[in-house]
């Protein structure tokens, strides 16, 4: 009977240790990992927003130049088209 009680006590101790470890892991997730992930997601969102703004500004600038000088824009587009056509043959 003594051996059975010893095994039962060890199993109980093991369960308690696992429960404590689980609590510690959950606490670390709440206090460290989750905020770090939220911070990284915020930074990525800000970077994406900045890139989107830059691309929009550049597109508007190009559109403005095309409106100001449509003949040059058509000639440049035709030249690029010609070069791409020659390269792909």
N, CA, C and O atoms as a MOPAC input file, in Angstrom:
PM7 MOZYME 1SCF
protein

 N      0.80200 1    -1.19700 1     0.00000 1
 C      0.00000 1     0.00000 1     0.00000 1
 C      0.84600 1     1.26300 1     0.00000 1
 O      0.45200 1     2.28000 1    -0.57000 1
 N      1.98200 1     1.19900 1     0.62500 1
 C      2.85600 1     2.35200 1     0.72400 1
 C      3.32000 1     2.80400 1    -0.65500 1
 O      3.41100 1     4.00600 1    -0.90600 1
 N      3.61300 1     1.87000 1    -1.55000 1
 C      4.06300 1     2.19200 1    -2.89600 1
 C      2.94700 1     2.86600 1    -3.67500 1
 O      3.19500 1     3.81000 1    -4.42500 1
 N      1.73200 1     2.39500 1    -3.50600 1
 C      0.58600 1     2.99100 1    -4.20100 1
 C      0.36700 1     4.41600 1    -3.72400 1
 O      0.09800 1     5.30200 1    -4.53500 1
 N      0.47800 1     4.65200 1    -2.41300 1
 C      0.32500 1     6.00700 1    -1.87800 1
 C      1.42900 1     6.91600 1    -2.39200 1
 O      1.18000 1     8.08600 1    -2.68300 1
 N      2.64000 1     6.39800 1    -2.50600 1
 C      3.77300 1     7.17900 1    -2.99200 1
 C      3.56400 1     7.58100 1    -4.45600 1
 O      3.81800 1     8.72500 1    -4.83200 1
 N      3.10400 1     6.63800 1    -5.27300 1
 C      2.84300 1     6.93000 1    -6.67800 1
 C      1.71500 1     7.94600 1    -6.79900 1
 O      1.78200 1     8.85900 1    -7.62200 1
 N      0.68300 1     7.78800 1    -5.98200 1
 C     -0.45300 1     8.71900 1    -6.00500 1
 C     -0.00900 1    10.12300 1    -5.60100 1
 O     -0.43800 1    11.10900 1    -6.20100 1
 N      0.84700 1    10.21400 1    -4.58800 1
 C      1.35300 1    11.52100 1    -4.15200 1
 C      2.20500 1    12.16800 1    -5.25000 1
 O      2.11300 1    13.37300 1    -5.48600 1
 N      3.02200 1    11.36900 1    -5.90900 1
 C      3.86300 1    11.89700 1    -6.98900 1
 C      3.00400 1    12.38100 1    -8.16100 1
 O      3.28000 1    13.42200 1    -8.75700 1
 N      1.97600 1    11.62400 1    -8.47600 1
 C      1.07400 1    12.02700 1    -9.55300 1
 C      0.37200 1    13.33200 1    -9.19700 1
 O      0.20200 1    14.20600 1   -10.04700 1
 N     -0.02900 1    13.45600 1    -7.95300 1
 C     -0.68500 1    14.69000 1    -7.49400 1
 C      0.28400 1    15.86400 1    -7.56000 1
 O     -0.08200 1    16.95200 1    -8.00300 1
 N      1.53200 1    15.64200 1    -7.11400 1
 C      2.54700 1    16.69700 1    -7.18800 1
 C      2.81000 1    17.10000 1    -8.63400 1
 O      2.95700 1    18.28300 1    -8.94200 1
 N      2.86600 1    16.12300 1    -9.50300 1
 C      3.10000 1    16.39800 1   -10.91900 1
 C      1.96600 1    17.23200 1   -11.49700 1
 O      2.21100 1    18.17000 1   -12.25500 1
 N      0.72900 1    16.89800 1   -11.14600 1
 C     -0.41600 1    17.67700 1   -11.63400 1
 C     -0.35000 1    19.11700 1   -11.13400 1
 O     -0.63800 1    20.05700 1   -11.87500 1
 N      0.03100 1    19.27800 1    -9.87100 1
 C      0.15200 1    20.62400 1    -9.30600 1
 C      1.24700 1    21.42100 1   -10.01800 1
 O      1.06600 1    22.60300 1   -10.31400 1
 N      2.37200 1    20.78000 1   -10.29100 1
 C      3.45600 1    21.45900 1   -10.99500 1
 C      3.03300 1    21.84900 1   -12.40900 1
 O      3.35300 1    22.94100 1   -12.87900 1
 N      2.32200 1    20.96400 1   -13.07800 1
 C      1.83700 1    21.27900 1   -14.43000 1
 C      0.86200 1    22.44000 1   -14.37800 1
 O      0.90500 1    23.32300 1   -15.23400 1
 N     -0.02500 1    22.45200 1   -13.37500 1
 C     -0.98600 1    23.55100 1   -13.24200 1
 C     -0.24900 1    24.86800 1   -13.00500 1
 O     -0.61000 1    25.88800 1   -13.59100 1
 N      0.78900 1    24.85900 1   -12.14600 1
 C      1.56900 1    26.08000 1   -11.90000 1
 C      2.29600 1    26.54300 1   -13.15800 1
 O      2.32400 1    27.73400 1   -13.46700 1
 N      2.87800 1    25.59900 1   -13.87500 1
 C      3.56200 1    25.94800 1   -15.12100 1
 C      2.58000 1    26.53400 1   -16.13300 1
 O      2.90200 1    27.49700 1   -16.82900 1
 N      1.39800 1    25.95800 1   -16.21400 1
 C      0.37700 1    26.46500 1   -17.13100 1
 C      0.00900 1    27.90900 1   -16.76700 1
 O     -0.12000 1    28.76400 1   -17.64400 1
 N     -0.15500 1    28.16700 1   -15.48800 1
 C     -0.46200 1    29.53200 1   -15.04300 1
 C      0.67000 1    30.50100 1   -15.39200 1
 O      0.41900 1    31.62800 1   -15.81900 1
 N      1.90400 1    30.05900 1   -15.21000 1
 C      3.04300 1    30.91500 1   -15.53500 1
 C      3.10700 1    31.21200 1   -17.03100 1
 O      3.38400 1    32.34300 1   -17.43200 1
 N      2.85300 1    30.20900 1   -17.84500 1
 C      2.87000 1    30.40800 1   -19.29900 1
 C      1.75600 1    31.37100 1   -19.70000 1
 O      1.97600 1    32.27000 1   -20.51300 1
 N      0.57900 1    31.19200 1   -19.14300 1
 C     -0.53600 1    32.09400 1   -19.45600 1
 C     -0.22200 1    33.52200 1   -19.03500 1
 O     -0.55100 1    34.46700 1   -19.75300 1
 N      0.41300 1    33.69100 1   -17.87300 1
 C      0.78400 1    35.02000 1   -17.40500 1
 C      1.81100 1    35.65400 1   -18.35000 1
 O      1.69900 1    36.83100 1   -18.69400 1
 N      2.79900 1    34.87900 1   -18.76200 1
 C      3.79400 1    35.40000 1   -19.69000 1
 C      3.14800 1    35.79600 1   -21.01900 1
 O      3.50500 1    36.81900 1   -21.60300 1
 N      2.21700 1    35.00300 1   -21.48800 1
 C      1.51800 1    35.33100 1   -22.72700 1
 C      0.77400 1    36.65700 1   -22.58500 1
 O      0.84300 1    37.51200 1   -23.46800 1
 N      0.06600 1    36.82200 1   -21.47400 1
 C     -0.69900 1    38.05900 1   -21.25500 1
 C      0.21200 1    39.27600 1   -21.10400 1
 O     -0.07000 1    40.34100 1   -21.65400 1
 N      1.29900 1    39.11400 1   -20.35900 1
 C      2.13100 1    40.26400 1   -20.00500 1
 C      3.20800 1    40.59100 1   -21.03700 1
 O      3.59700 1    41.75100 1   -21.17000 1
 N      3.69000 1    39.60200 1   -21.75900 1
 C      4.83200 1    39.84900 1   -22.64100 1
 C      4.51400 1    39.63800 1   -24.11800 1
 O      4.72500 1    40.53000 1   -24.94000 1
 N      4.01400 1    38.47000 1   -24.44400 1
 C      3.86200 1    38.09600 1   -25.84700 1
 C      2.74000 1    38.87600 1   -26.51700 1
 O      2.93100 1    39.43300 1   -27.59800 1
 N      1.57800 1    38.91800 1   -25.88800 1
 C      0.43600 1    39.60900 1   -26.49600 1
 C      0.72400 1    41.08300 1   -26.74300 1
 O      0.43900 1    41.56900 1   -27.83800 1
 N      1.27800 1    41.82600 1   -25.77100 1
 C      1.59900 1    43.22900 1   -26.06300 1
 C      2.65100 1    43.38400 1   -27.16700 1
 O      2.57600 1    44.31200 1   -27.97200 1
 N      3.62500 1    42.48100 1   -27.20000 1
 C      4.65400 1    42.56700 1   -28.24800 1
 C      4.03600 1    42.33900 1   -29.61900 1
 O      4.37500 1    43.03400 1   -30.57700 1
 N      3.13400 1    41.37300 1   -29.72000 1
 C      2.46000 1    41.12200 1   -30.99300 1
 C      1.58500 1    42.30300 1   -31.39100 1
 O      1.54200 1    42.68500 1   -32.56000 1
 N      0.89100 1    42.87800 1   -30.42200 1
 C      0.04900 1    44.03800 1   -30.71700 1
 C      0.91100 1    45.20700 1   -31.18900 1
 O      0.52500 1    45.93000 1   -32.10700 1
 N      2.06400 1    45.39200 1   -30.57200 1
 C      2.97100 1    46.46600 1   -30.98200 1
 C      3.48700 1    46.23100 1   -32.39600 1
 O      3.52700 1    47.15500 1   -33.20900 1
 N      3.87800 1    45.00600 1   -32.68600 1
 C      4.36300 1    44.68300 1   -34.03400 1
 C      3.26700 1    44.88400 1   -35.07400 1
 O      3.53100 1    45.38400 1   -36.16700 1
 N      2.05100 1    44.50000 1   -34.74100 1
 C      0.93400 1    44.67900 1   -35.67100 1
 C      0.67300 1    46.16500 1   -35.90200 1
 O      0.38500 1    46.57800 1   -37.02500 1
 N      0.77100 1    46.95900 1   -34.85500 1
 C      0.59000 1    48.40500 1   -35.00200 1
 C      1.65600 1    49.02900 1   -35.87800 1
 O      1.36500 1    49.89100 1   -36.70700 1
 N      2.88400 1    48.59400 1   -35.69300 1
 C      3.96900 1    49.11800 1   -36.52600 1
 C      3.78000 1    48.74100 1   -37.98900 1
 O      3.98600 1    49.55900 1   -38.88600 1
 N      3.38500 1    47.49000 1   -38.22000 1
 C      3.15300 1    47.04000 1   -39.59900 1
 C      2.01700 1    47.82900 1   -40.23800 1
 O      2.08800 1    48.19300 1   -41.41100 1
 N      0.97800 1    48.08800 1   -39.46500 1
 C     -0.14800 1    48.87000 1   -39.99200 1
 C      0.28700 1    50.29400 1   -40.33000 1
 O     -0.10100 1    50.83400 1   -41.36600 1
 N      1.08500 1    50.89700 1   -39.46600 1
 C      1.57900 1    52.24800 1   -39.74000 1
 C      2.47600 1    52.28100 1   -40.97600 1
 O      2.40100 1    53.21100 1   -41.77900 1
 N      3.31600 1    51.27000 1   -41.12300 1
 C      4.19100 1    51.20600 1   -42.29800 1
 C      3.37200 1    51.03700 1   -43.56900 1
 O      3.65900 1    51.66800 1   -44.58600 1
 N      2.36000 1    50.18900 1   -43.51200 1
 C      1.50900 1    49.97900 1   -44.68900 1
 C      0.76500 1    51.26500 1   -45.04300 1
 O      0.62000 1    51.60300 1   -46.21800 1
 N      0.30500 1    51.96700 1   -44.03800 1
 C     -0.39800 1    53.22400 1   -44.27900 1
 C      0.54400 1    54.25800 1   -44.89700 1
 O      0.14500 1    54.99600 1   -45.79800 1
 N      1.77900 1    54.31500 1   -44.42400 1
 C      2.75400 1    55.26000 1   -44.97000 1
 C      3.07100 1    54.93700 1   -46.42900 1
 O      3.17900 1    55.83800 1   -47.26100 1
 N      3.22000 1    53.64700 1   -46.73500 1
 C      3.49800 1    53.24800 1   -48.11600 1
 C      2.31500 1    53.60000 1   -49.01600 1
 O      2.49800 1    54.10000 1   -50.12600 1
 N      1.11500 1    53.33900 1   -48.53500 1
 C     -0.08500 1    53.66300 1   -49.31300 1
 C     -0.16100 1    55.16100 1   -49.59000 1
 O     -0.47300 1    55.57800 1   -50.70500 1
 N      0.12400 1    55.96300 1   -48.57100 1
 C      0.10400 1    57.41800 1   -48.75500 1
 C      1.15200 1    57.86200 1   -49.77300 1
 O      0.87300 1    58.70700 1   -50.62300 1
 N      2.34600 1    57.30000 1   -49.69100 1
 C      3.41700 1    57.66100 1   -50.61600 1
 C      3.05600 1    57.29300 1   -52.05300 1
 O      3.26100 1    58.07800 1   -52.97800 1
 N      2.51800 1    56.09000 1   -52.22400 1
 C      2.13000 1    55.65900 1   -53.56800 1
 C      1.03600 1    56.56600 1   -54.11700 1
 O      1.07000 1    56.93400 1   -55.29100 1
 N      0.07700 1    56.92500 1   -53.29100 1
 C     -1.00300 1    57.81600 1   -53.73500 1
 C     -0.45700 1    59.17800 1   -54.14700 1
 O     -0.86300 1    59.73900 1   -55.16400 1
 N      0.46400 1    59.69900 1   -53.35000 1
 C      1.06200 1    60.99900 1   -53.67400 1
 C      1.82300 1    60.93400 1   -54.99500 1
 O      1.71500 1    61.84100 1   -55.82000 1
 N      2.58800 1    59.86700 1   -55.19600 1
 C      3.34800 1    59.72200 1   -56.43100 1
 C      2.41900 1    59.57000 1   -57.64100 1
 O      2.68800 1    60.12600 1   -58.70600 1
 N      1.33600 1    58.82400 1   -57.47500 1
 C      0.37400 1    58.66200 1   -58.57100 1
 C     -0.26600 1    60.00700 1   -58.92500 1
 O     -0.46100 1    60.31900 1   -60.10000 1
 N     -0.58900 1    60.79400 1   -57.90900 1
 C     -1.16200 1    62.11400 1   -58.16600 1
 C     -0.15600 1    63.01600 1   -58.86900 1
 O     -0.52300 1    63.76800 1   -59.77100 1
 N      1.11300 1    62.94800 1   -58.46300 1
 C      2.14900 1    63.76300 1   -59.09000 1
 C      2.31500 1    63.38400 1   -60.56200 1
 O      2.43200 1    64.25900 1   -61.42000 1
 N      2.32500 1    62.09500 1   -60.84900 1
 C      2.46100 1    61.64800 1   -62.23800 1
 C      1.24600 1    62.06600 1   -63.05600 1
 O      1.37700 1    62.50500 1   -64.19900 1
 N      0.06600 1    61.92800 1   -62.46400 1
 C     -1.15200 1    62.35400 1   -63.16600 1
 C     -1.10500 1    63.84400 1   -63.48200 1
 O     -1.51800 1    64.27400 1   -64.56000 1
 N     -0.60500 1    64.61700 1   -62.54700 1
 C     -0.48600 1    66.05900 1   -62.77400 1
 C      0.46600 1    66.36600 1   -63.92200 1
 O      0.18900 1    67.23500 1   -64.74900 1
 N      1.57900 1    65.66000 1   -63.97200 1
 C      2.52800 1    65.89200 1   -65.06600 1
 C      1.95100 1    65.49100 1   -66.41300 1
 O      2.18300 1    66.15800 1   -67.42100 1
 N      1.19900 1    64.39800 1   -66.42600 1
 C      0.58300 1    63.96200 1   -67.68400 1
 C     -0.42200 1    65.01300 1   -68.14900 1
 O     -0.51400 1    65.31000 1   -69.34100 1
 N     -1.17300 1    65.57300 1   -67.20300 1
 C     -2.14500 1    66.61800 1   -67.58300 1
 C     -1.44500 1    67.87600 1   -68.09000 1
 O     -1.93300 1    68.54200 1   -69.00300 1
 N     -0.29200 1    68.19900 1   -67.48900 1
 C      0.43500 1    69.40100 1   -67.88700 1
 C      1.11400 1    69.22500 1   -69.24400 1
 O      1.17200 1    70.16300 1   -70.03900 1
 N      1.62400 1    68.03100 1   -69.50600 1
 C      2.37500 1    67.78200 1   -70.73400 1
 C      1.90500 1    66.46700 1   -71.37700 1
 O      2.62800 1    65.47000 1   -71.35800 1
 N      0.70400 1    66.47300 1   -71.93800 1
 C      0.16400 1    65.21700 1   -72.47500 1
 C      0.95100 1    64.68100 1   -73.67700 1
 O      1.06700 1    63.46500 1   -73.83400 1
 N      1.48700 1    65.55100 1   -74.51800 1
 C      2.22600 1    65.08600 1   -75.68400 1
 C      3.48300 1    64.32500 1   -75.27600 1
 O      3.79000 1    63.27600 1   -75.84400 1
 N      4.20400 1    64.84800 1   -74.30100 1
 C      5.41900 1    64.17400 1   -73.82100 1
 C      5.04600 1    62.82800 1   -73.19500 1
 O      5.75100 1    61.83700 1   -73.38400 1
 N      3.94200 1    62.79300 1   -72.45300 1
 C      3.51200 1    61.54900 1   -71.82600 1
 C      3.18800 1    60.49100 1   -72.87500 1
 O      3.53700 1    59.32200 1   -72.71200 1
 N      2.51700 1    60.90400 1   -73.95400 1
 C      2.18900 1    59.95800 1   -75.01600 1
 C      3.46200 1    59.46500 1   -75.69600 1
 O      3.58700 1    58.27400 1   -75.98100 1
 N      4.40200 1    60.35700 1   -75.95900 1
 C      5.66300 1    59.95800 1   -76.60000 1
 C      6.46400 1    58.99900 1   -75.71000 1
 O      7.02600 1    58.01900 1   -76.20000 1
 N      6.51500 1    59.28100 1   -74.41800 1
 C      7.24000 1    58.40300 1   -73.49000 1
 C      6.56900 1    57.03300 1   -73.45000 1
 O      7.25200 1    56.00900 1   -73.48400 1
 N      5.24600 1    57.00500 1   -73.37700 1
 C      4.52200 1    55.73200 1   -73.33800 1
 C      4.74500 1    54.94800 1   -74.62700 1
 O      4.92100 1    53.73000 1   -74.59100 1
 N      4.73900 1    55.63300 1   -75.75100 1
 C      4.97100 1    54.95900 1   -77.02400 1
 C      6.39200 1    54.40200 1   -77.08100 1
 O      6.60000 1    53.28400 1   -77.55100 1
 N      7.36600 1    55.17000 1   -76.60900 1
 C      8.75400 1    54.70500 1   -76.59500 1
 C      8.92500 1    53.48800 1   -75.70100 1
 O      9.61500 1    52.53800 1   -76.06900 1
 N      8.31300 1    53.50900 1   -74.55000 1
 C      8.40500 1    52.35800 1   -73.64100 1
 C      7.72900 1    51.14600 1   -74.26400 1
 O      8.24600 1    50.03100 1   -74.18600 1
 N      6.58600 1    51.36200 1   -74.87700 1
 C      5.89300 1    50.26100 1   -75.54700 1
 C      6.72800 1    49.66400 1   -76.65900 1
 O      6.78600 1    48.44400 1   -76.81700 1
 N      7.37500 1    50.52500 1   -77.43200 1
 C      8.24100 1    50.06200 1   -78.51900 1
 C      9.39100 1    49.22000 1   -77.96600 1
 O      9.68700 1    48.14300 1   -78.48500 1
 N     10.03700 1    49.72100 1   -76.90600 1
 C     11.16400 1    48.98100 1   -76.31600 1
 C     10.72600 1    47.62800 1   -75.76500 1
 O     11.41200 1    46.62300 1   -75.95400 1
 N      9.60400 1    47.60600 1   -75.09700 1
 C      9.10500 1    46.33300 1   -74.55600 1
 C      8.77900 1    45.36800 1   -75.69400 1
 O      9.04200 1    44.17000 1   -75.59700 1
 N      8.20700 1    45.89800 1   -76.76700 1
 C      7.91300 1    45.06500 1   -77.92800 1
 C      9.16500 1    44.49600 1   -78.55700 1
 O      9.17800 1    43.33400 1   -78.96300 1
 N     10.21200 1    45.28700 1   -78.64500 1
 C     11.47600 1    44.80700 1   -79.24000 1
 C     12.15400 1    43.75700 1   -78.32400 1
 O     12.73900 1    42.78600 1   -78.80500 1
 N     12.06100 1    43.96800 1   -77.04800 1
 C     12.71400 1    43.04400 1   -76.10600 1
 C     12.01000 1    41.69100 1   -76.07400 1
 O     12.66300 1    40.65400 1   -75.96600 1
 N     10.69300 1    41.69700 1   -76.16700 1
 C      9.94800 1    40.44100 1   -76.05000 1
 C      9.90800 1    39.63100 1   -77.33400 1
 O      9.40100 1    38.51000 1   -77.32400 1
 N     10.41400 1    40.14700 1   -78.42100 1
 C     10.39800 1    39.37100 1   -79.66500 1
 C     11.45300 1    38.34900 1   -79.70500 1
 O     11.56700 1    37.61700 1   -80.68800 1

